[in-house]
């Protein structure tokens, strides 16, 4: 699939989020087969080395959540969420943020269907919460206290350092990931200004 095809697929994600009555299914996208060199040329950067070197960049840790929705058959789906390191602010005017998600993620289609999300910025004592949202196939919200974010209704996790409540604004392709841009509708921070953030560096939490 070329870049134009991947972009079109990303747009279909957004359209399906507002087309529940049409029964359109939102499926994880296949992993793209991308090459920047020919088979007889020098191999691209080794993936293991890429991870090792980029791991020197410490990142904050968030959990991106979305409210409960229904699938194409009208069956209820509970809230969705996943642990995300690749989050950043993007624009002040208008207020935009962005996160990156793998194109094969099984959580992303549910966020796309909802059309909204809440970014929960985790504190230093919430590494266990992060691990809970990093697994697949389990009930990630079991035993996790939260309330509804004011604009989207997405889960706002208790104890998070900050929360950013958004509507999906745009989706762009980026290799084997999607770049999701959100327009901020509401946001807030916790009361403890001295609590440090949860950081991830060289494969471990700090």
Backbone as CSV, one residue per row, in Angstrom:
resi,resn,N_x,N_y,N_z,CA_x,CA_y,CA_z,C_x,C_y,C_z
1,UNK,0.851,-1.193,0.000,0.000,0.000,0.000,0.881,1.234,0.000
2,UNK,0.681,2.164,-0.934,1.465,3.377,-1.015,1.034,4.387,0.021
3,UNK,1.766,5.524,0.050,1.442,6.552,1.039,0.033,7.101,0.828
4,UNK,-0.375,7.261,-0.432,-1.732,7.761,-0.686,-2.781,6.790,-0.175
5,UNK,-2.520,5.498,-0.382,-3.465,4.496,0.102,-3.538,4.458,1.605
6,UNK,-2.377,4.615,2.272,-2.370,4.627,3.738,-3.095,5.852,4.274
7,UNK,-2.923,6.990,3.609,-3.622,8.196,4.040,-5.123,8.027,3.891
8,UNK,-5.538,7.412,2.788,-6.962,7.178,2.577,-7.522,6.249,3.643
9,UNK,-6.726,5.239,4.012,-7.177,4.317,5.058,-7.331,5.042,6.382
10,UNK,-6.420,5.953,6.680,-6.509,6.719,7.925,-7.757,7.580,7.940
11,UNK,-8.091,8.172,6.801,-9.303,8.989,6.717,-10.535,8.120,6.937
12,UNK,-10.506,6.908,6.405,-11.654,6.003,6.598,-11.851,5.702,8.080
13,UNK,-10.770,5.650,8.860,-10.884,5.461,10.302,-11.770,6.541,10.907
14,UNK,-11.499,7.766,10.539,-12.256,8.867,11.109,-13.700,8.839,10.647
15,UNK,-13.912,8.581,9.370,-15.269,8.552,8.853,-16.097,7.461,9.515
16,UNK,-15.458,6.318,9.763,-16.202,5.215,10.377,-16.618,5.555,11.798
17,UNK,-15.849,6.397,12.468,-16.195,6.775,13.839,-17.529,7.491,13.896
18,UNK,-17.919,8.147,12.816,-19.196,8.847,12.790,-20.247,8.138,11.966
19,UNK,-19.990,6.864,11.635,-20.906,6.152,10.746,-21.345,4.829,11.350
20,UNK,-21.684,4.859,12.641,-22.052,3.622,13.320,-23.296,3.000,12.718
21,UNK,-24.243,3.833,12.349,-25.493,3.297,11.834,-25.309,2.580,10.514
22,UNK,-24.233,2.893,9.791,-23.994,2.250,8.509,-23.334,0.892,8.681
23,UNK,-22.953,0.563,9.900,-22.363,-0.736,10.173,-20.944,-0.877,9.650
24,UNK,-20.237,0.216,9.459,-18.882,0.152,8.944,-17.958,-0.336,10.054
25,UNK,-17.175,-1.381,9.752,-16.254,-1.915,10.739,-14.919,-1.178,10.654
26,UNK,-14.291,-0.984,11.794,-12.970,-0.377,11.848,-12.004,-1.464,12.284
27,UNK,-11.101,-1.853,11.391,-10.187,-2.945,11.664,-8.760,-2.418,11.784
28,UNK,-7.906,-3.117,12.559,-6.498,-2.734,12.567,-5.933,-2.814,11.157
29,UNK,-5.086,-1.863,10.806,-4.479,-1.868,9.486,-3.321,-2.850,9.445
30,UNK,-3.056,-3.467,8.276,-1.912,-4.378,8.183,-0.609,-3.614,8.292
31,UNK,0.415,-4.300,8.753,1.725,-3.664,8.849,2.240,-3.387,7.446
32,UNK,2.652,-2.159,7.141,3.090,-1.838,5.791,4.451,-2.438,5.479
33,UNK,4.654,-2.767,4.225,5.949,-3.245,3.761,6.659,-2.059,3.122
34,UNK,7.454,-1.350,3.926,8.089,-0.119,3.475,9.584,-0.336,3.312
35,UNK,10.125,0.122,2.177,11.557,0.069,1.942,11.984,1.364,1.280
36,UNK,13.114,1.891,1.715,13.667,3.105,1.122,14.869,2.806,0.243
37,UNK,15.297,1.528,0.198,16.428,1.133,-0.639,16.041,-0.133,-1.397
38,UNK,16.744,-0.379,-2.473,16.510,-1.597,-3.243,17.166,-2.777,-2.545
39,UNK,16.788,-3.986,-2.945,17.320,-5.183,-2.313,18.838,-5.277,-2.461
40,UNK,19.386,-4.733,-3.566,20.816,-4.842,-3.803,21.605,-3.677,-3.212
41,UNK,20.941,-2.796,-2.498,21.610,-1.666,-1.881,21.875,-1.948,-0.403
42,UNK,22.583,-1.012,0.219,22.880,-1.138,1.636,21.583,-1.244,2.432
43,UNK,21.553,-2.143,3.401,20.353,-2.339,4.217,20.049,-1.070,5.011
44,UNK,18.765,-0.800,5.301,18.426,0.343,6.148,18.918,0.133,7.565
45,UNK,18.732,1.111,8.407,19.180,1.038,9.800,18.588,-0.190,10.482
46,UNK,19.425,-0.922,11.194,18.966,-2.097,11.927,17.944,-1.696,12.981
47,UNK,16.843,-2.422,13.047,15.764,-2.048,13.961,16.205,-2.124,15.422
48,UNK,16.997,-3.131,15.764,17.474,-3.242,17.129,18.358,-2.067,17.516
49,UNK,19.225,-1.657,16.598,20.083,-0.514,16.864,19.267,0.772,16.937
50,UNK,18.243,0.870,16.100,17.351,2.038,16.137,16.716,2.167,17.509
51,UNK,16.171,1.062,18.020,15.545,1.091,19.344,16.561,1.437,20.433
52,UNK,17.772,0.852,20.341,18.776,1.081,21.368,19.184,2.550,21.439
53,UNK,19.449,3.132,20.279,19.905,4.518,20.260,18.779,5.470,20.666
54,UNK,17.583,5.260,20.113,16.470,6.154,20.443,16.032,5.996,21.895
55,UNK,16.367,4.854,22.497,16.029,4.644,23.900,16.759,5.578,24.842
56,UNK,17.794,6.265,24.338,18.500,7.238,25.161,17.694,8.510,25.379
57,UNK,16.627,8.666,24.611,15.750,9.818,24.788,14.689,9.466,25.812
58,UNK,14.725,10.106,26.974,13.730,9.845,28.016,12.397,10.471,27.626
59,UNK,11.334,9.729,27.815,10.006,10.240,27.462,9.061,10.124,28.640
60,UNK,8.077,11.000,28.662,6.997,10.870,29.621,6.100,9.714,29.240
61,UNK,5.222,9.325,30.139,4.343,8.185,29.907,2.897,8.624,30.117
62,UNK,2.032,8.262,29.192,0.617,8.594,29.283,-0.232,7.353,29.053
63,UNK,-1.492,7.459,29.394,-2.496,6.476,28.990,-3.557,7.231,28.203
64,UNK,-3.759,6.828,26.966,-4.776,7.440,26.106,-6.040,6.599,26.216
65,UNK,-7.151,7.229,26.568,-8.404,6.504,26.777,-9.506,7.038,25.860
66,UNK,-10.510,6.223,25.664,-11.689,6.614,24.889,-12.923,6.055,25.574
67,UNK,-14.082,6.705,25.425,-15.292,6.239,26.095,-15.873,4.990,25.448
68,UNK,-16.801,4.377,26.145,-17.500,3.216,25.612,-18.294,3.608,24.367
69,UNK,-18.329,2.707,23.395,-19.082,2.914,22.162,-19.812,1.614,21.832
70,UNK,-20.480,1.598,20.703,-21.076,0.366,20.190,-20.402,0.005,18.877
71,UNK,-20.371,-1.281,18.565,-19.773,-1.694,17.302,-20.789,-1.581,16.175
72,UNK,-20.429,-2.034,14.985,-21.297,-1.915,13.827,-22.611,-2.653,13.976
73,UNK,-22.669,-3.674,14.838,-23.898,-4.431,15.067,-24.723,-3.868,16.217
74,UNK,-24.255,-2.775,16.810,-24.965,-2.192,17.937,-24.618,-2.806,19.268
75,UNK,-23.644,-3.733,19.281,-23.225,-4.351,20.542,-22.340,-3.386,21.313
76,UNK,-22.518,-3.315,22.637,-21.721,-2.354,23.422,-20.263,-2.770,23.534
77,UNK,-19.404,-1.802,23.457,-17.985,-1.989,23.699,-17.603,-1.094,24.874
78,UNK,-16.873,-1.639,25.820,-16.472,-0.860,26.983,-15.448,0.195,26.619
79,UNK,-15.005,0.969,27.607,-13.993,1.982,27.341,-12.696,1.342,26.856
80,UNK,-11.908,2.119,26.135,-10.656,1.620,25.569,-9.504,2.468,26.076
81,UNK,-8.301,1.897,26.091,-7.140,2.663,26.505,-5.857,1.917,26.222
82,UNK,-4.764,2.660,26.054,-3.466,2.032,25.873,-2.371,2.952,26.403
83,UNK,-1.271,2.346,26.845,-0.123,3.102,27.328,0.606,3.703,26.143
84,UNK,0.981,4.972,26.264,1.553,5.693,25.131,2.694,6.591,25.593
85,UNK,3.879,6.379,25.031,5.015,7.252,25.306,5.121,8.371,24.269
86,UNK,4.616,8.123,23.082,4.799,9.069,21.978,3.668,10.090,21.947
87,UNK,3.671,10.959,22.940,2.672,12.022,23.044,3.393,13.351,23.128
88,UNK,2.816,14.384,22.532,3.428,15.712,22.628,2.387,16.791,22.384
89,UNK,2.681,17.993,22.889,1.894,19.150,22.496,2.276,19.501,21.065
90,UNK,1.375,20.142,20.347,1.622,20.414,18.937,1.409,21.874,18.562
91,UNK,0.308,22.463,19.033,-0.021,23.829,18.625,-0.719,24.541,19.774
92,UNK,-0.421,25.834,19.894,-1.078,26.648,20.907,-2.352,27.283,20.372
93,UNK,-2.341,27.683,19.111,-3.498,28.344,18.508,-3.724,27.793,17.098
94,UNK,-4.663,26.840,16.931,-5.558,26.297,17.949,-4.826,25.313,18.861
95,UNK,-5.407,25.003,20.014,-4.754,24.069,20.932,-4.820,22.631,20.398
96,UNK,-3.674,22.092,20.015,-3.601,20.747,19.451,-2.531,19.932,20.165
97,UNK,-2.786,18.647,20.305,-1.797,17.698,20.793,-1.723,16.552,19.795
98,UNK,-0.735,15.686,19.968,-0.597,14.555,19.050,-0.072,13.339,19.800
99,UNK,-0.470,12.159,19.327,0.139,10.925,19.808,0.300,9.986,18.625
100,UNK,1.223,9.053,18.751,1.477,8.068,17.712,1.020,6.692,18.188
101,UNK,0.431,5.937,17.281,-0.073,4.609,17.617,0.243,3.661,16.464
102,UNK,0.628,2.442,16.791,0.935,1.446,15.775,-0.270,1.151,14.894
103,UNK,-0.013,0.965,13.603,-1.100,0.724,12.667,-1.787,-0.620,12.904
104,UNK,-1.133,-1.537,13.626,-1.737,-2.825,13.939,-2.390,-2.849,15.319
105,UNK,-2.459,-1.715,15.996,-3.062,-1.651,17.327,-4.529,-2.071,17.274
106,UNK,-4.946,-2.873,18.236,-6.350,-3.262,18.332,-7.158,-2.262,19.147
107,UNK,-6.478,-1.361,19.868,-7.182,-0.333,20.646,-7.507,0.876,19.790
108,UNK,-6.619,1.228,18.861,-6.841,2.413,18.037,-8.192,2.404,17.305
109,UNK,-8.637,1.292,16.699,-9.935,1.337,16.024,-11.074,1.759,16.937
110,UNK,-11.001,1.404,18.210,-12.067,1.789,19.137,-11.979,3.273,19.481
111,UNK,-10.754,3.800,19.575,-10.601,5.243,19.783,-11.111,5.995,18.559
112,UNK,-10.765,5.499,17.376,-11.226,6.139,16.144,-12.746,6.120,16.048
113,UNK,-13.348,5.006,16.444,-14.813,4.906,16.402,-15.455,5.920,17.346
114,UNK,-14.835,6.121,18.516,-15.377,7.096,19.466,-15.202,8.518,18.941
115,UNK,-14.097,8.776,18.226,-13.845,10.103,17.690,-13.305,11.085,18.700
116,UNK,-13.089,10.632,19.932,-12.589,11.487,21.014,-11.634,10.670,21.860
117,UNK,-10.814,11.370,22.670,-9.916,10.660,23.569,-9.481,11.593,24.693
118,UNK,-8.953,10.981,25.750,-8.389,11.732,26.867,-6.984,11.214,27.129
119,UNK,-6.019,12.115,27.193,-4.640,11.761,27.516,-4.431,11.943,29.014
120,UNK,-4.037,10.876,29.687,-3.773,10.896,31.120,-2.267,10.845,31.338
121,UNK,-1.681,11.909,31.884,-0.240,11.978,32.128,0.064,11.313,33.466
122,UNK,0.883,10.260,33.447,1.113,9.471,34.653,2.214,10.042,35.524
123,UNK,2.045,9.832,36.841,3.034,10.248,37.818,4.024,9.133,38.108
124,UNK,5.087,9.461,38.846,6.175,8.520,39.100,5.712,7.249,39.797
125,UNK,4.638,7.317,40.561,4.172,6.147,41.284,3.170,5.299,40.520
126,UNK,3.002,5.548,39.241,1.962,4.853,38.479,2.514,3.914,37.406
127,UNK,3.713,3.383,37.626,4.274,2.453,36.646,3.418,1.194,36.516
128,UNK,2.845,0.734,37.627,1.977,-0.439,37.566,0.756,-0.189,36.711
129,UNK,0.190,1.012,36.807,-0.955,1.376,35.982,-0.563,1.369,34.513
130,UNK,0.618,1.874,34.221,1.101,1.870,32.842,1.190,0.438,32.311
131,UNK,1.752,-0.456,33.116,1.884,-1.851,32.667,0.523,-2.485,32.417
132,UNK,-0.477,-2.120,33.205,-1.817,-2.675,33.009,-2.378,-2.292,31.648
133,UNK,-2.076,-1.084,31.197,-2.605,-0.617,29.927,-1.699,-0.962,28.748
134,UNK,-0.564,-1.616,29.034,0.342,-2.005,27.962,0.077,-3.423,27.467
135,UNK,-0.809,-4.158,28.130,-1.095,-5.530,27.744,-2.261,-5.569,26.773
136,UNK,-2.371,-6.679,26.056,-3.477,-6.869,25.114,-4.384,-7.985,25.610
137,UNK,-5.661,-7.846,25.321,-6.608,-8.908,25.594,-7.202,-8.940,26.987
138,UNK,-6.714,-8.130,27.904,-7.235,-8.132,29.264,-8.191,-6.956,29.458
139,UNK,-8.946,-7.008,30.564,-9.793,-5.874,30.935,-8.900,-4.848,31.611
140,UNK,-8.448,-3.872,30.855,-7.465,-2.916,31.348,-8.025,-2.022,32.452
141,UNK,-9.332,-1.889,32.521,-9.938,-0.986,33.491,-10.371,-1.685,34.775
142,UNK,-10.128,-2.989,34.861,-10.524,-3.735,36.061,-9.798,-3.183,37.284
143,UNK,-10.548,-2.706,38.263,-9.978,-2.187,39.486,-9.322,-0.829,39.365
144,UNK,-9.474,-0.179,38.225,-8.845,1.137,38.009,-9.884,2.229,38.250
145,UNK,-9.669,3.089,39.233,-10.643,4.162,39.485,-10.507,5.282,38.457
146,UNK,-11.645,5.758,37.989,-11.648,6.871,37.036,-13.023,7.519,37.025
147,UNK,-13.077,8.730,36.482,-14.358,9.369,36.216,-14.365,9.795,34.753
148,UNK,-15.430,10.457,34.338,-15.571,10.826,32.935,-14.991,12.208,32.686
149,UNK,-14.132,12.326,31.680,-13.624,13.633,31.284,-14.788,14.499,30.828
150,UNK,-14.759,15.804,31.089,-15.953,16.639,30.911,-16.446,16.790,29.479
151,UNK,-15.568,16.800,28.507,-16.000,17.020,27.123,-16.281,15.719,26.385
152,UNK,-15.377,14.759,26.502,-15.495,13.521,25.726,-16.194,12.392,26.455
153,UNK,-16.156,12.415,27.780,-16.662,11.283,28.544,-15.670,10.141,28.629
154,UNK,-14.474,10.322,28.057,-13.440,9.289,28.127,-12.943,9.149,29.558
155,UNK,-12.458,7.964,29.936,-11.971,7.778,31.305,-10.836,8.734,31.663
156,UNK,-11.016,9.417,32.779,-9.997,10.294,33.346,-9.485,9.573,34.586
157,UNK,-8.267,9.051,34.517,-7.752,8.152,35.538,-7.424,8.899,36.824
158,UNK,-7.883,8.340,37.923,-7.643,8.927,39.233,-6.147,8.950,39.535
159,UNK,-5.656,10.079,39.997,-4.261,10.190,40.388,-3.311,10.617,39.282
160,UNK,-3.815,10.774,38.055,-2.944,11.222,36.963,-2.465,12.642,37.242
161,UNK,-1.261,12.951,36.792,-0.716,14.290,37.001,-1.516,15.342,36.253
162,UNK,-1.979,14.980,35.057,-2.731,15.915,34.229,-3.596,15.130,33.262
163,UNK,-4.586,15.788,32.705,-5.448,15.161,31.709,-5.762,16.184,30.625
164,UNK,-5.864,15.692,29.383,-6.148,16.533,28.228,-7.265,15.862,27.441
165,UNK,-8.397,16.530,27.345,-9.620,15.976,26.768,-9.759,16.487,25.323
166,UNK,-9.852,15.588,24.354,-9.704,15.981,22.949,-10.735,15.350,22.017
167,UNK,-10.914,16.007,20.886,-11.604,15.454,19.728,-10.566,15.143,18.663
168,UNK,-10.713,14.023,17.963,-9.776,13.709,16.888,-9.900,14.768,15.799
169,UNK,-8.785,15.405,15.489,-8.738,16.509,14.531,-8.241,16.047,13.162
170,UNK,-7.239,15.165,13.152,-6.670,14.658,11.907,-5.861,13.411,12.206
171,UNK,-5.656,12.603,11.176,-4.804,11.418,11.282,-3.876,11.406,10.070
172,UNK,-2.580,11.234,10.334,-1.586,11.190,9.265,-0.820,9.875,9.364
173,UNK,-0.335,9.390,8.236,0.467,8.169,8.249,1.916,8.513,8.530
174,UNK,2.584,7.602,9.235,4.009,7.751,9.529,4.651,6.385,9.580
175,UNK,4.943,5.816,8.423,5.535,4.476,8.382,4.585,3.443,8.951
176,UNK,5.056,2.691,9.958,4.202,1.653,10.550,3.336,2.187,11.678
177,UNK,3.280,3.516,11.838,2.436,4.159,12.840,1.485,5.174,12.201
178,UNK,0.492,5.554,12.974,-0.380,6.668,12.622,-0.104,7.817,13.581
179,UNK,-0.160,9.027,13.060,0.022,10.240,13.855,-1.357,10.845,14.064
180,UNK,-1.842,10.795,15.282,-3.198,11.242,15.595,-3.125,12.632,16.227
181,UNK,-3.793,13.582,15.610,-3.819,14.953,16.115,-5.165,15.193,16.794
182,UNK,-5.125,15.720,18.003,-6.350,15.984,18.750,-6.516,17.457,19.048
183,UNK,-7.742,17.941,18.912,-8.042,19.322,19.299,-8.487,19.326,20.756
184,UNK,-7.844,20.135,21.570,-8.090,20.128,23.010,-9.369,20.887,23.327
185,UNK,-10.271,20.218,24.040,-11.533,20.821,24.457,-11.555,21.189,25.938
186,UNK,-10.768,20.475,26.730,-10.694,20.736,28.169,-9.411,20.098,28.675
187,UNK,-8.901,20.587,29.789,-7.696,20.017,30.372,-7.551,20.476,31.816
188,UNK,-6.707,19.774,32.535,-6.501,20.126,33.933,-5.324,19.364,34.502
189,UNK,-4.882,19.770,35.693,-3.757,19.127,36.360,-4.141,18.800,37.791
190,UNK,-3.419,17.852,38.379,-3.677,17.450,39.754,-3.262,18.521,40.744
191,UNK,-3.565,18.290,42.005,-3.298,19.276,43.049,-1.863,19.245,43.558
192,UNK,-1.158,18.116,43.342,0.196,17.979,43.884,1.209,18.437,42.843
193,UNK,1.616,19.690,42.906,2.546,20.243,41.920,3.955,19.698,42.088
194,UNK,4.253,19.053,43.226,5.606,18.558,43.488,5.805,17.103,43.055
195,UNK,4.729,16.411,42.660,4.863,15.015,42.268,5.587,14.919,40.930
196,UNK,6.650,14.112,40.836,7.385,14.000,39.573,6.621,13.128,38.569
197,UNK,6.940,13.272,37.284,6.279,12.458,36.271,6.900,11.071,36.176
198,UNK,6.175,10.149,35.579,6.710,8.835,35.254,7.484,8.968,33.940
199,UNK,8.746,8.531,33.947,9.592,8.613,32.766,10.022,7.222,32.333
200,UNK,10.262,7.073,31.035,10.747,5.809,30.484,12.057,6.085,29.764
201,UNK,13.106,5.320,30.143,14.433,5.570,29.594,15.214,4.264,29.533
202,UNK,15.755,3.963,28.338,16.538,2.749,28.143,15.831,1.494,28.625
203,UNK,14.545,1.408,28.307,13.781,0.203,28.590,13.276,0.044,30.003
204,UNK,13.370,1.102,30.816,12.868,0.973,32.187,12.269,2.308,32.652
205,UNK,11.458,2.209,33.689,10.836,3.395,34.262,11.805,4.094,35.204
206,UNK,11.706,5.395,35.243,12.498,6.202,36.167,11.592,6.859,37.193
